[in-house]
Amino acid sequence: MGRHLKQTDLAQLRTNEQAKVNIELQSAYEAIAALHKTVEVLQKEVQTLKGGDK
């Protein structure tokens, strides 16, 4: 192999990196979804405090 990576090694590296990125993206998506839900709850609470129903 020497200093050159085989094509299969490059494919494996890409696969490993993609898996890491997918996990990070999933975590980010879950955090965004949780924040979105929190914002919805807070918006309803603000409407209630203002005396109106939305």
N, C-alpha and C positions, 0 to 999 in steps of 0.2 A: 504494500500500500504506500509506503513512503510518505512523502509530504502531500500527496494528492488523496482527496477523499473519493471513495467510490460513489457511484450514483445512488446505490442503495443506502449508503451512510447519510448522504445529503437528504434523501427522502425521509429517513428515520428522524433526522434532526428537525426537519420541517414538521413532521407529524408531532413530535414532542413539543415543539414550540406552539403549534396550533392548539394542542390540548391545554397548555398553560393559558393561552390567550382566551380560549373558550371558557375556562373556569373563571378567569378575571371578569370577562364580559357577563357571565351569569351572575356573579356576585354584584356587579355594578347594576345590572338590570333589577335584581331583587331589592337593592337599596333604593333605586329610583321609584320602584313600585310602592315601597313602604312610605317613602316621602310623599308620593302622590296621594296615597290614602290619608296620611296625616293632614295634608293641605285640605283635602275635601272635608274632613272632620272639623278642622279649624274654621273653614269658610262657613259651614253650617252653624257653628257656635257663634261666629260673628253676626250672622244674620239673625240668630235668636236674640242676641244681646241688643241688636239694633231694633228689635221688636217686630221684625218681619219674618215671614216664612218664605223660603225659596223653593 
